[in-house]
Amino acid sequence: MVSEFRPGTDKTPDIKHPYSILIADDDASIRLVLSQAFGRLGYQVRATGNATTLLKWVSEGEGDLVITDVVMPDENVFDVLPRIRKQRPKLPVIVMSAQNTLLTAVNAAEVGAFEYVAKPFDLGELIARAKALIRRGKGAAHPTLNVLGLSVNTLEQTVRRAGLLVDLSPTEYRVLEYLIYRPRVIVSKRELLEHLYDYNWEHHSNVIEVHVSNLRKKLDAVHPEAEPIIETMRGRGYRLAPSLPSEPESARLLDQSTEPGK
């Protein structure tokens, strides 16, 4: 399932990257969701509904990553990818398709896809794959997100708030990272549970409440005077706070030495 972003005027997490992502899909709703998702993570995004425009951008040297559907109105990815590989062999490409078959995945890999994602897809997983491909292509060694006063190292899976290490369990870290990859999206308890465990929902309905409660306590303990980072949307789930009041300069985590694009 693709998580949907709801429009609003709230300030989004402050993550800025110089890297750009090219998106090609004839479904306007998917272009919108992906453009908003990566845009809010700080990436420059260009989206098109046809292969001709995508090839033009690639030939002009644009894009550090391509995310493309298999079938588009003018051409399909099996014709497009060999030309991309010829022009820019190291440009990473993620292929998406509703044709969820092993043959489609194999064919995509044979013509140069770095990753294959079946539709409907999990937005957080797609973002994670995209970030990993960009890191790999740029040789980035320390992927750090700076968001809402947190410094999250996705390689080491460590979290700092106000410069202090937050001692999270692996599961608590995964909950936080999952929410970070979905800015302003309300994530239901069921969605979190399925992401973490693939458990039967009825038998584990209180597991997520416990993990979120523990996560909040640990985040608040290192910076008790700050506003809560995780909001509970009654009857709907959880989300990251759209914005926080300005913190003292000493509490801001703007790691200028961090490699961008993480």
HELIX and SHEET records of a PDB file:
HELIX    1   1 ALA A   28  ARG A   40  1                                  13    
HELIX    2   2 ALA A   51  SER A   59  1                                   9    
HELIX    3   3 VAL A   77  GLN A   87  1                                  11    
HELIX    4   4 LEU A  102  GLU A  110  1                                   9    
HELIX    5   5 LEU A  123  LYS A  138  1                                  16    
HELIX    6   6 PRO A  170  ILE A  180  1                                  11    
HELIX    7   7 LYS A  189  LEU A  196  1                                   8    
HELIX    8   8 TRP A  201  HIS A  203  5                                   3    
HELIX    9   9 VAL A  207  VAL A  222  1                                  16    
HELIX   10  10 GLU A  249  ALA A  251  5                                   3    
SHEET    1   A 5 GLN A  44  THR A  48  0                                        
SHEET    2   A 5 SER A  20  ALA A  24  1                                        
SHEET    3   A 5 LEU A  65  ASP A  69  1                                        
SHEET    4   A 5 VAL A  93  SER A  97  1                                        
SHEET    5   A 5 GLU A 115  ALA A 118  1                                        
SHEET    1   B 4 THR A 144  VAL A 147  0                                        
SHEET    2   B 4 LEU A 150  ASN A 153 -1                                        
SHEET    3   B 4 THR A 158  ARG A 161 -1                                        
SHEET    4   B 4 LEU A 164  VAL A 166 -1                                        
SHEET    1   C 2 ILE A 230  MET A 233  0                                        
SHEET    2   C 2 GLY A 237  LEU A 240 -1                                        
END                                                                             
